[in-house]
Amino acid sequence: MDTLASLLDGPRARGAFLLRSILTPPWSLRIKDRAPLTVVAMVRGQAWVVPDAGEKVLLRPGDVAIVRGPDEYTVADDPATPPQIHIHPGQHCTTPEGESLTQAMDLGVRTWGDSLDGPTMMLTGTYQMRGEVNGRLLAALPPLLALRADAWRCPFVPLLGDEIVKDEPGQEAVLDRLLDLLLIAALRAWFSRPEARAPAWYRAHGDPVVGKALRVLHNHPDRPWTVASLAAETGVSRAALARRFAERVGEPPMAYLTGWRLALAADLLRETDVTVGAVARRVGYGSSFALSTAFKRVHGLSPQEYRR
């Protein structure tokens, strides 16, 4: 598994919020859901994504935007249109005065808006939980990025559009995986662009030595790694690996490994009921005490407190 795939394994959708919105101008949505990551794909019409800070972005059919939370932002037919609808945590929607609109704007299976014939249609997929594994990935993204249809071809948008309105057994899992595929394709396309300023760990993946080191650390965090054993795995000297890894990634290999192990531990504590000792063994710590010491130093909480 490569580094990007490993990091994307954290924000893997699990019951993600997915919705097809159909609207008639003038319309404006104030997004206050505090979600860590949202993907917006334009199907027809146009929409402006307007952050409170930074440049606004116009989306046209085929364009895809990724919005990194938790800051509030506005999506509207025109930046000048005042918000008419507020989207709160849990995707509860209200008027600016607080009156619920969830039922009034229900247009069918995962479809919401004011008319099925509205000239604006967009698909929204929201990752609702910030897992620790994806922290490094989220930190590498700008608050708002857009991929243009004329510069990036992706088959997943029309496929997601077809599937989002189906109500069949296992449909939630199908939609989760399609959202993941769309996100991975979008991020891979984004990081390949010079203006993306891809993070050091992403660029380092192409290095024949450091890339291999990153892959083995991500695939086998449970091994008792040292700089010497990692150097042997990659076929270079200990000093050469330490120097090259720090230059390419921006931190020493053992510091990177510690961050990765603790990120995995946090995910396991949040999503499973395995014991702290079992979590420790799976992420490369010899005992629950060793994991607890390292975990508390980074998170300020013991594993048991974090789980609660």
C-alpha positions as CSV (number, residue, x, y, z in Angstrom):
1,M,0.0,0.0,0.0
2,D,1.5,3.4,-0.9
3,T,1.5,6.4,1.3
4,L,-1.5,8.2,-0.2
5,A,-3.6,5.0,-0.1
6,S,-2.6,4.5,3.6
7,L,-3.6,8.0,4.5
8,L,-6.9,7.8,2.6
9,D,-7.7,4.6,4.6
10,G,-8.4,7.0,7.5
11,P,-11.2,9.1,5.9
12,R,-12.7,6.0,4.3
13,A,-16.4,6.8,4.2
14,R,-18.5,4.9,6.7
15,G,-22.1,6.0,6.3
16,A,-21.1,9.2,4.7
17,F,-23.8,11.9,4.1
18,L,-24.6,12.0,0.3
19,L,-27.2,14.2,-1.3
20,R,-28.4,15.3,-4.7
21,S,-29.5,19.0,-4.5
22,I,-31.7,20.5,-7.1
23,L,-32.4,24.3,-6.8
24,T,-33.8,27.3,-8.6
25,P,-32.0,30.6,-8.4
26,P,-31.8,32.7,-6.4
27,W,-30.6,30.3,-3.7
28,S,-27.9,30.3,-1.1
29,L,-26.9,27.7,1.5
30,R,-24.9,28.6,4.6
31,I,-22.8,25.5,5.5
32,K,-22.3,25.2,9.3
33,D,-22.0,21.5,9.7
34,R,-18.3,21.5,10.8
35,A,-17.6,18.4,8.7
36,P,-13.9,17.7,8.2
37,L,-14.2,17.1,4.4
38,T,-16.8,17.7,1.8
39,V,-16.8,16.9,-1.9
40,V,-19.1,18.8,-4.3
41,A,-19.7,17.7,-7.9
42,M,-21.6,20.0,-10.3
43,V,-24.0,18.2,-12.6
44,R,-25.9,21.1,-14.2
45,G,-26.1,24.9,-13.8
46,Q,-23.5,26.6,-11.7
47,A,-22.7,27.4,-8.1
48,W,-20.3,29.6,-6.2
49,V,-18.4,28.2,-3.2
50,V,-17.6,31.2,-1.0
51,P,-15.4,30.7,2.1
52,D,-15.3,33.3,4.8
53,A,-11.6,33.8,4.1
54,G,-9.9,33.2,0.8
55,E,-10.9,33.2,-2.8
56,K,-14.4,32.1,-4.0
57,V,-14.7,29.5,-6.7
58,L,-17.3,29.1,-9.5
59,L,-18.3,25.6,-10.3
60,R,-19.7,24.6,-13.7
61,P,-21.0,21.2,-14.9
62,G,-18.3,18.5,-14.4
63,D,-16.3,20.5,-12.0
64,V,-15.4,19.1,-8.6
65,A,-14.6,21.0,-5.4
66,I,-13.1,19.7,-2.1
67,V,-13.8,21.8,1.0
68,R,-11.8,21.2,4.1
69,G,-13.7,21.9,7.4
70,P,-14.6,22.8,10.0
71,D,-14.9,26.5,9.1
72,E,-18.2,27.7,7.8
73,Y,-18.8,28.7,4.1
74,T,-21.5,29.5,1.6
75,V,-22.7,27.8,-1.5
76,A,-24.9,29.9,-3.7
77,D,-26.1,30.7,-7.2
78,D,-24.4,34.1,-6.8
79,P,-22.0,35.4,-4.2
80,A,-24.4,38.4,-3.6
81,T,-27.4,36.1,-2.8
82,P,-28.0,36.2,1.0
83,P,-28.2,32.8,2.7
84,Q,-31.7,31.4,2.8
85,I,-30.9,28.0,4.3
86,H,-28.5,27.0,7.0
87,I,-27.0,23.5,7.1
88,H,-26.2,22.5,10.7
89,P,-24.3,19.5,12.2
90,G,-26.1,16.3,11.4
91,Q,-27.1,17.9,8.1
92,H,-30.2,19.4,9.7
93,C,-31.4,22.3,7.5
94,T,-33.3,25.4,8.7
95,T,-34.2,28.9,7.7
96,P,-32.0,31.6,9.1
97,E,-34.6,32.0,11.8
98,G,-34.3,28.3,12.8
99,E,-37.4,26.9,11.2
100,S,-36.8,23.3,10.0
101,L,-36.8,22.7,6.3
102,T,-35.9,19.1,6.2
103,Q,-39.3,17.8,5.3
104,A,-40.4,20.8,3.2
105,M,-37.5,20.3,0.7
106,D,-37.5,16.5,0.5
107,L,-37.7,15.5,-3.1
108,G,-37.2,11.8,-2.8
109,V,-34.3,9.3,-2.2
110,R,-31.3,11.4,-1.2
111,T,-32.7,14.3,-3.2
112,W,-33.4,17.7,-1.8
113,G,-34.3,21.1,-3.1
114,D,-37.2,23.2,-4.4
115,S,-38.1,21.4,-7.6
116,L,-37.0,18.3,-9.5
117,D,-36.9,20.5,-12.6
118,G,-34.6,23.1,-11.1
119,P,-31.8,24.3,-13.4
120,T,-29.1,23.7,-10.8
121,M,-28.1,20.2,-9.7
122,M,-25.1,19.2,-7.6
123,L,-24.0,16.1,-5.7
124,T,-22.5,16.5,-2.2
125,G,-20.6,13.9,-0.2
126,T,-19.6,14.7,3.3
127,Y,-17.2,12.8,5.5
128,Q,-18.7,13.4,9.0
129,M,-16.0,12.1,11.3
130,R,-12.4,13.3,11.6
131,G,-10.3,10.2,12.2
132,E,-6.7,10.6,13.4
133,V,-5.3,8.8,10.5
134,N,-6.4,11.4,8.0
135,G,-5.0,14.3,10.0
136,R,-1.8,14.4,8.0
137,L,-3.8,14.3,4.7
138,L,-6.3,17.0,5.7
139,A,-3.4,19.2,6.9
140,A,-1.9,19.0,3.4
141,L,-5.1,20.4,1.7
142,P,-6.0,24.0,1.2
143,P,-9.4,25.1,2.7
144,L,-10.9,25.0,-0.8
145,L,-9.7,23.4,-4.1
146,A,-11.4,22.9,-7.4
147,L,-10.8,20.6,-10.4
148,R,-12.2,21.8,-13.8
149,A,-14.0,19.5,-16.1
150,D,-12.0,20.6,-19.1
151,A,-8.7,19.7,-17.4
152,W,-9.7,16.6,-15.5
153,R,-11.9,13.7,-16.7
154,C,-13.4,11.5,-14.0
155,P,-16.0,8.7,-14.6
156,F,-17.1,8.6,-11.0
157,V,-19.3,11.7,-11.0
158,P,-21.9,10.4,-13.5
159,L,-21.8,7.0,-11.8
160,L,-22.3,8.6,-8.4
161,G,-25.2,10.6,-9.9
162,D,-26.8,7.4,-11.1
163,E,-26.4,5.5,-7.8
164,I,-27.2,8.3,-5.3
165,V,-31.0,8.0,-6.0
166,K,-31.2,4.3,-5.7
167,D,-32.7,2.6,-2.6
168,E,-31.4,-1.0,-2.8
169,P,-29.9,-3.4,-0.3
170,G,-26.3,-2.5,0.4
171,Q,-26.7,0.9,-1.3
172,E,-25.0,2.8,1.5
173,A,-21.8,0.7,1.1
174,V,-21.9,1.3,-2.7
175,L,-22.2,5.0,-2.2
176,D,-19.4,5.1,0.4
177,R,-17.0,3.4,-1.9
178,L,-18.0,5.6,-4.9
179,L,-17.3,8.7,-2.7
180,D,-14.0,7.3,-1.7
181,L,-13.1,6.7,-5.4
182,L,-14.1,10.2,-6.4
183,L,-12.0,11.7,-3.5
184,I,-8.9,9.6,-4.3
185,A,-9.1,10.4,-8.0
186,A,-9.6,14.1,-7.2
187,L,-6.7,14.3,-4.7
188,R,-4.4,12.4,-7.0
189,A,-5.2,14.8,-9.8
190,W,-4.7,17.8,-7.5
191,F,-1.4,16.7,-6.0
192,S,0.0,16.2,-9.5
193,R,-0.4,19.9,-10.2
194,P,2.5,22.4,-9.5
195,E,0.1,24.8,-7.8
196,A,-1.0,22.2,-5.3
197,R,2.4,22.3,-3.6
198,A,2.1,18.7,-2.8
199,P,3.3,17.8,0.8
200,A,6.7,16.4,1.4
201,W,5.4,12.9,2.2
202,Y,3.6,12.8,-1.2
203,R,6.6,13.9,-3.2
204,A,8.8,11.6,-1.3
205,H,6.8,8.6,-2.5
206,G,8.6,8.9,-5.8
207,D,12.0,8.6,-4.2
208,P,13.4,5.1,-4.8
209,V,14.7,4.9,-1.2
210,V,12.4,7.0,0.9
211,G,9.3,5.9,-1.0
212,K,10.1,2.2,-0.2
213,A,10.8,3.2,3.4
214,L,7.4,4.9,3.7
215,R,5.6,1.9,2.1
216,V,7.1,-0.6,4.5
217,L,6.4,1.6,7.6
218,H,2.8,2.1,6.5
219,N,2.3,-1.6,5.7
220,H,4.1,-3.0,8.8
221,P,3.8,-0.6,11.7
222,D,3.8,-3.5,14.1
223,R,7.4,-4.4,13.4
224,P,10.1,-3.4,15.8
225,W,11.7,-0.9,13.5
226,T,15.0,0.9,14.0
227,V,16.7,3.2,11.6
228,A,19.2,0.4,11.0
229,S,16.6,-2.2,10.2
230,L,14.7,0.2,7.9
231,A,18.0,1.0,6.2
232,A,18.6,-2.7,5.6
233,E,15.1,-3.0,4.2
234,T,15.8,-0.2,1.7
235,G,19.3,-1.2,0.8
236,V,21.2,1.9,2.0
237,S,23.3,2.8,5.0
238,R,21.8,3.9,8.2
239,A,23.3,7.4,7.9
240,A,22.2,7.7,4.2
241,L,18.6,6.7,5.0
242,A,18.3,9.1,8.0
243,R,19.6,12.0,6.0
244,R,17.6,11.3,2.9
245,F,14.4,10.6,4.8
246,A,14.6,13.8,6.8
247,E,15.4,15.8,3.6
248,R,12.5,14.4,1.7
249,V,9.8,14.0,4.4
250,G,10.8,16.8,6.7
251,E,11.2,14.7,9.9
252,P,13.3,11.7,10.9
253,P,12.0,8.2,10.1
254,M,11.4,7.2,13.7
255,A,9.4,10.4,14.4
256,Y,7.3,9.7,11.3
257,L,6.7,6.2,12.4
258,T,5.6,7.3,15.9
259,G,3.1,9.7,14.4
260,W,1.8,6.9,12.1
261,R,1.5,4.4,14.9
262,L,-0.4,6.8,17.2
263,A,-2.7,7.8,14.4
264,L,-3.5,4.1,13.7
265,A,-4.0,3.6,17.5
266,A,-6.5,6.4,17.7
267,D,-8.5,5.1,14.8
268,L,-8.6,1.6,16.4
269,L,-9.6,3.0,19.8
270,R,-12.4,5.0,18.2
271,E,-13.7,2.3,15.8
272,T,-13.2,-1.1,17.5
273,D,-13.7,-2.6,20.9
274,V,-10.3,-4.4,21.0
275,T,-8.3,-4.1,24.2
276,V,-5.7,-1.4,24.6
277,G,-3.1,-4.2,24.8
278,A,-4.2,-5.6,21.5
279,V,-4.2,-2.1,19.9
280,A,-0.6,-1.6,21.2
281,R,0.6,-4.9,19.6
282,R,-1.1,-4.1,16.3
283,V,0.7,-0.7,16.0
284,G,4.1,-1.8,17.2
285,Y,4.2,-1.1,21.0
286,G,5.3,-3.9,23.3
287,S,2.7,-3.2,26.0
288,S,-0.3,-1.1,26.8
289,F,1.8,0.9,29.2
290,A,4.2,1.8,26.4
291,L,1.4,2.8,24.1
292,S,-0.4,4.8,26.9
293,T,2.8,6.8,27.7
294,A,3.3,7.7,24.0
295,F,-0.4,8.3,23.4
296,K,-0.8,10.6,26.4
297,R,2.3,12.6,25.4
298,V,0.8,13.4,22.0
299,H,-3.0,13.5,22.7
300,G,-3.0,14.7,26.3
301,L,-5.3,11.7,27.2
302,S,-4.7,8.1,28.0
303,P,-6.0,5.6,25.4
304,Q,-8.9,4.7,27.8
305,E,-9.9,8.4,28.2
306,Y,-9.6,8.9,24.4
307,R,-11.9,6.0,23.8
308,R,-14.5,7.3,26.2
